[in-house]
């Protein structure tokens, strides 16, 4: 890490992500995997986080700090690097929940683009989810987002 890196902070490879950052980072990646973040995707991301026990002690400032950190990392290094960092530190018991909520965000705008399909398959692989389990989760999210 260089002098400027230490002065200006950010998400460095040596800093271990918290479970909250890992979970939120996966949802951030789902929001931005197609090259833009739609309002529906941002709303879904925030709604998801606010509802979770994992974030019950977070206040507005903590949400902002976490999301800004993750967004800056994603802009600087890309979605794949963000997902790599997040899946390395995400607790195993949160993998299915992260995948389900990422599906929900991808489906929020009603259109699943090729980039989003590739992202979801890569996420499934990185989270080491069984293909059958992932398909069931995706089917439920499709039903949830119909209409």
C-alpha positions in Angstrom: 0.0 0.0 0.0 1.4 3.4 -1.0 1.5 6.6 0.9 -1.5 8.1 -0.9 -3.5 5.0 -0.4 -3.0 5.2 3.4 -3.9 8.9 3.4 -7.1 8.6 1.4 -8.3 5.3 2.7 -10.8 3.2 0.9 -11.2 -0.5 0.7 -7.8 -2.1 0.5 -7.1 -5.7 -0.1 -5.6 -6.0 3.4 -8.7 -4.8 5.1 -11.2 -7.5 6.0 -14.8 -6.7 5.3 -17.4 -7.0 8.0 -20.4 -9.3 7.4 -22.5 -6.1 6.9 -20.1 -4.8 4.2 -19.9 -8.1 2.5 -23.7 -8.5 2.3 -24.2 -4.9 1.2 -21.4 -5.2 -1.3 -23.0 -8.2 -3.0 -26.3 -6.2 -3.3 -24.3 -3.2 -4.6 -22.8 -5.5 -7.2 -26.2 -6.8 -8.2 -27.3 -3.2 -8.6 -24.4 -2.2 -10.8 -23.6 -5.3 -12.7 -25.3 -4.1 -15.9 -23.3 -0.8 -15.9 -25.8 1.4 -14.3 -27.8 1.5 -11.1 -31.5 2.0 -11.5 -33.6 3.8 -8.9 -35.6 0.6 -8.3 -32.4 -1.3 -7.6 -31.2 1.3 -5.1 -34.5 1.3 -3.3 -34.5 -2.5 -3.2 -31.0 -2.5 -1.8 -31.8 -0.1 1.0 -35.1 -1.7 1.8 -33.4 -5.1 2.1 -30.6 -3.8 4.4 -33.0 -1.9 6.7 -35.1 -5.0 7.3 -32.3 -7.3 8.3 -31.2 -8.1 11.8 -27.6 -7.9 10.5 -28.1 -4.1 10.2 -30.3 -3.4 13.2 -27.7 -1.3 14.9 -26.8 0.7 11.9 -27.9 4.4 11.7 -28.1 6.6 8.7 -24.5 7.7 8.9 -23.3 4.1 9.0 -25.4 3.1 6.0 -24.0 6.0 4.1 -20.4 5.3 5.0 -20.7 1.6 4.1 -22.5 2.2 0.8 -20.1 5.0 -0.2 -17.1 2.8 0.6 -18.5 -0.1 -1.5 -19.6 2.1 -4.4 -16.1 3.7 -4.5 -14.5 0.3 -4.6 -16.9 -0.9 -7.3 -16.2 2.2 -9.4 -12.4 1.9 -9.0 -11.9 -1.9 -9.3 -15.2 -3.2 -10.9 -18.1 -5.4 -9.9 -16.1 -8.6 -10.2 -13.4 -7.4 -7.7 -16.1 -6.2 -5.4 -17.9 -9.6 -5.5 -14.6 -11.4 -5.0 -13.9 -9.4 -1.8 -17.4 -9.8 -0.5 -17.8 -13.5 -1.1 -14.5 -14.2 0.6 -15.7 -12.7 3.9 -19.4 -13.3 3.8 -20.5 -15.7 6.6 -21.6 -19.0 5.2 -25.0 -18.8 6.8 -25.7 -15.6 4.8 -24.9 -17.0 1.4 -28.5 -18.0 0.4 -29.9 -14.8 1.7 -27.4 -12.7 -0.2 -28.1 -14.7 -3.4 -31.9 -14.3 -2.9 -31.7 -10.6 -2.3 -29.3 -10.1 -5.3 -31.9 -11.9 -7.4 -34.6 -9.6 -6.1 -32.5 -6.5 -7.0 -31.7 -7.8 -10.5 -35.4 -8.4 -11.1 -36.5 -5.0 -9.6 -36.6 -3.1 -12.9 -38.5 -5.9 -14.7 -35.8 -6.6 -17.2 -32.9 -9.1 -16.8 -30.1 -8.2 -19.2 -27.3 -10.6 -20.3 -24.8 -8.9 -17.9 -27.2 -9.5 -15.0 -27.6 -13.2 -16.0 -23.8 -13.6 -16.1 -23.4 -11.8 -12.8 -26.0 -14.1 -11.1 -24.3 -17.2 -12.4 -20.9 -15.9 -11.3 -22.3 -15.0 -7.9 -23.8 -18.5 -7.5 -20.4 -20.0 -8.2 -18.5 -17.7 -5.9 -21.0 -18.4 -3.1 -20.7 -22.1 -3.8 -24.4 -22.6 -4.0 -25.8 -25.8 -5.5 -27.3 -25.1 -8.9 -30.7 -26.6 -7.9 -30.9 -24.4 -4.8 -30.0 -21.3 -6.7 -32.6 -22.1 -9.4 -35.3 -22.5 -6.7 -34.3 -19.2 -5.1 -34.4 -17.5 -8.5 -37.8 -19.0 -9.3 -39.3 -17.7 -6.1 -37.8 -14.2 -6.8 -39.4 -14.2 -10.3 -42.8 -15.1 -8.7 -42.3 -12.3 -6.1 -41.5 -9.7 -8.7 -44.3 -10.6 -11.2 -46.9 -8.0 -11.7 
